[in-house]
Amino acid sequence: MYRNQREIPEHRSYKNNRTLLIGRIGHNAETKTDKNQQEYVVLSIATKDSWKNEQGDYESRTEWHRVYAWRNLSRFAKTLQKGQLISVDGQIRHREYAEEVNGSTVKHRVAEIHAYKLQRLSKVEGQGESADEASDD
């Protein structure tokens, strides 16, 4: 995490669109290539929220987040494995697409996280020492 305002890269504006997630990886990293032949990694991160309801019982909800890691950050993201606890510092972006369903066009809008920084918060047993964090600078 950035400890103070001076550590935030100048080309990034965190004033308007910044998100911080701490959650577990749902499946091993998925490596893809875009139309410009740039490699990127997609991670599926689960976050869990719990609360006490009016009857005094605990309830919980798991949310799944699609996280994209580009450039230098993608190399680090490839080392992350299912079940690891990680921290994601990034920006929320929305994407729209349409699909045909029963002869009608259905429009979808999805939220995605584009990571600036990833930090491994738990180790995988049986693996040697590796970097615990990376940023996209």
Residue, then its C-alpha position, 0 to 999 in steps of 0.5 A: m500500500y502507499r504509505n503517504q501521498r508522495e508514494i502515489p505515482e504522478h500519472r495516477s489520480y486516486k482522488n476519484n476512482r480508487t478501490l482496495l480489495i482484500g480477498r482470496i483468489g478463486h482460481n489460478a491466474e488466467t493469462k490472456t493476450d489482447k488484440n495488440q498482442q499485450e499479455y495480461v492476467v485475469l484473477s477472480i477474487a472473493t470478498k466476504d461480508s458478514w453481519k448480524n441480522e435482526q434475529g441475532d443470527y449471523e449472515s454473510r455474502t460473498e462477492w466475486h470480483r474480476v481483477y485485471a493485471w497488465r504489464n509488469l504486474s501481470r508477471f507477479a499475478k501469474t505467481l498467485q494461486k487459488g486460495q491465497l489471500i491478497s490485497v488489490d489496489g486499483q481502479i473500477r472500470h465498467r464495460e458494456y457488451a450485448e448478446e442475443v438471447n431468444g432472438s432479443t438483444v440483451k445489454h450487459r454492464v460489468a464492473e472490473i478492477h484494473a490493478y495498480k498494485l497487488q500484495r500477497l498476504s498469505k503464502v502457498e505451502g511448499q513454495g520457495e520465497s518469492a516476491d510479496e508485492a508488485s506494482d504497475d510502475 
